[in-house]
């Protein structure tokens, strides 16, 4: 896996977690994914594990 791909995966994971934190603080609410907050954070953690060396 190239460094660029690793960087993109890490950036996606960080964006997902930040979105979930903002939703938890109720600054932004996306009704379609409210029920999946936990699983989205788990997927973001998995992306970080995949992208680590």
N, C-alpha and C positions, 0 to 999 in steps of 0.2 A: 504494500500500500504506500502510495507516495505521500510526501509531507503535505502537499496541498490538500489531498483527500482527508488526511488526519485533521488538518486545520479546519476544514469545512465541517466535518463531523463534530469537532469540539465546539465550534461556533453555533451549530444547530442545537447542541445539547444545552449550552449556556442560554440561548434565546428561549428554549422551551422552559427551562427552570425559572428564568426571570418572568416569563409570562404567567407561570403558575403562582409565583410569589405575589405578583401584582393582582392576580385574581383572588388569592387568599386575603389580601389586604382590602379587597373590594373596591379597588380603583378602576378596574376594568372587569366587566363581566361578559363572558362569551357563553351563552346558555347551552350551546351544543356540546361543549366539552367540560362543563362543570362537574358532571358525574365521573369524569375520567382523570381528574387532577392527579391522583396518586399514581395511576398507571403511566401517565405521561412523564412524571418524574422518574419512574422506574426505567422507562425507555430511554430517557436522557442519560441516566446513569449507565445503562448498557452501551449507549453510543460512546460514552467516555471510556468505558472498559475496552471496547473494540478498537478505539483509536489510540489507545496507549501502546507504547512499545513493549 
